[in-house]
Amino acid sequence: MVLLDCRSVVDYVDHYDLRRGWRFIVSLGATQIIDGFARRLSPEFGAINVIALFMDILVTGIFVGFGLLAARKLLWAYILGMVIFLLDGLVLLLLQDWLGAVFHALVLFWMFRGFQAGQELCALEKTMAEQSAQAPPQPEPV
């Protein structure tokens, strides 16, 4: 997920190429909207574009933050990250970026599988902790 989020920032840097009719399927819908507003307000690179770049980094940072929290087995962050990523995918549907929306759906599937694996890991760790707490103490070797 972190790699996908960083790609959105690179997407911004390549925004002049996006005007030619192609874009990366791994970009975020929110950053596309930010970039679109920036391009309409200031076709030439200027202060608006710098602000848009910082906003892109902020949006990307939010997704990176959820990814880092999820890696710490905080499953609420996984769920919230998936919900926000789903909303971002809906933005792509509104923009009629079909390929990007399909890619978001695929990534959401992988995220859900990761969430399930996280649940299983937490349950296994809990079971192991309970078993070690119930086990009689082992005698010290002489």
N, C-alpha and C positions, 0 to 999 in steps of 0.2 A: 504494500500500500504506500509506503514511503516513497518508493521509486516512482509510482504513478503520480504522486503529489508533486515531486520535484520536476517531473516532466511538464506540469502545468506552468511552472515558472519559465522553463525553457520555451514553452509555447508562446508566452508573452514576448520574449526576446525575439522570436521568429514571427512576430505579428505582421510584419510587412510581407512575408511569404504567404501568410494566410489570405491576404487580399487577392492573391492570384488564384484562389479557388480550392486550395487544399489545406487540410489541417490534420493534426495528430489525433488519433482515436483515443489516446489515453489522457486527453486533457479534461479538466473539470468544467462543467457547465457554468458554474459561478464565475470562474476566471474568464470564460468566453464572454459573458455578459459585461464584466468589468472592462475587458479589452475593447468590446464593441462600443461602449459608451465613450471610452477614452478616444477611440479613433474618430467617432462622430464629433466630439467636442474639439479635438485638435488633430487634424490629419498629419501635421508635421510633429516630429518629436519635440516635446516641451515639458513644462511642469505638470500638466495633466497626465501625461504618460508616465512620469516618475511616480506620481501619486497612485496611478493604476498599478504600476509594478509593485509598490509597497502593499497595496491591497491584495494583489495576487499572492504575494509572499505570506500575508496574514492568513488568507484562506487556506493556502497550502499548509501553513504551520498548524492550523487547526486540525487538518486531517493527519498530519504527522504526529501531533500530540495524541490524538485518539489511538493511532497505531502504537505509539510507545506505551500508553497506558494499557492497551489490550495485551501487549507483549508481557506485561507484568501480571497477567492473569486477572485483571480487573474486568470482569465480564460485562459490567454495566457500560464500560467505555466501548467495548466491542459492539454492543447493541446500539448505543447512541451513534457511534461512527457509521454503522450500517444504515441507520435511519437517515442520517444526514447525507450519506452517499446515495441513498435511494432518491432523496429529494433532488440532489444534484443531477441524477440521471433523468428525473422528470423534467428538469430544466432543458436537458438535451433533447428530450422529446418535443418540448414546446418550440425549440429552435429548429426542429425537424432534422436534427443530426442523428439519423437512424443508425449509422455505424457506431457512433459514440455511445448511443443509448444501448445498443446490443452489447457492446464491450462492457458498459457499466453493469448490465445484467449478469454477464459472465463473472465479472469481478465480485459482484454481490453474492453469487453462488459460492465462489471460493471463500469469501469472507464468512459466509454462513457455515461452511464446512470447518473453517478454522474455529469459529465459535463453538461448534459441536465438539471439536477436539479439545478445546479449552475446558468445556464442561466435564468431559470425561477425565481429563487430567486432574482437575480440581477434586472430582469424586474419588479418583484413585489415591491422590495424596491424603485426602481425609480418611479413607479406609486404612491406609498404611499407618497414619498417625494413631488411629484408634487401636490398631492391632499392636503397635509397639508400646502403647500405654497399658494394654491389658496383659502383655507378655510378662511372665515372672522374670525377675532380675537374674542374670547369668552370674554364676560364681566366678570370682577372679581366679585366673590361673596361678598356680603356686610356683 
